[in-house]
């Protein structure tokens, strides 16, 4: 996926620090996977590693980069 096909509010993960956190919506926009898919994957051991912050799923940029590069 190239940068021109991303939504305008999609973060540029190459410009973010590795420890920055992304929401499920942001990861869905970056990856093209549906929110429901991202919700189901942790129970199946799939997708990027989820970090829970105050009860909400978040994804470390480093984990998303690694997962997208795999």
C-alpha positions in Angstrom: 0.0 0.0 0.0 1.4 3.4 -0.9 1.1 6.6 1.0 -1.3 8.1 -1.5 -3.9 5.4 -0.9 -4.0 6.0 2.9 -6.7 8.1 4.6 -5.5 11.7 5.4 -5.8 10.9 9.2 -3.7 7.8 9.0 -0.4 8.2 10.9 3.0 7.9 9.2 4.5 5.1 11.3 7.9 5.7 9.8 7.9 9.1 11.4 6.7 8.0 14.9 8.9 6.9 17.8 8.9 3.1 18.3 7.2 3.3 21.6 4.3 5.5 20.4 0.9 3.9 20.7 -1.7 3.4 18.0 -5.4 2.8 18.2 -7.2 -0.1 16.6 -8.7 2.3 14.1 -5.3 3.6 13.1 -3.9 0.0 12.7 -6.9 -0.9 10.6 -6.3 2.1 8.4 -2.6 1.3 8.0 -3.0 -2.4 7.4 -6.3 -2.5 5.4 -7.7 -5.1 7.8 -11.2 -4.7 9.3 -11.7 -3.6 12.9 -13.5 -6.9 13.6 -10.5 -8.9 12.3 -8.2 -6.9 14.6 -10.5 -7.5 17.5 -10.6 -11.3 17.0 -6.9 -11.9 16.3 -5.4 -11.6 19.8 -7.5 -14.6 21.0 -6.1 -16.5 18.0 -2.5 -15.4 18.5 -2.5 -13.4 15.3 -1.8 -9.8 14.3 0.4 -7.3 16.1 0.9 -7.6 19.8 -1.7 -5.7 21.8 -0.8 -3.5 24.8 -3.8 -2.7 27.1 -3.7 0.9 28.4 -6.5 1.8 30.9 -8.6 -1.1 29.6 -8.2 -0.1 25.9 -6.2 -1.9 23.2 -3.3 -0.1 21.9 -0.5 -1.1 19.5 3.1 -0.1 19.9 4.5 1.3 16.6 7.5 -1.0 16.9 5.2 -4.1 17.1 3.1 -2.8 14.1 6.2 -2.2 12.1 7.5 -5.7 12.8 4.1 -7.3 12.1 3.7 -5.4 8.8 7.2 -6.3 7.7 6.8 -10.0 8.5 
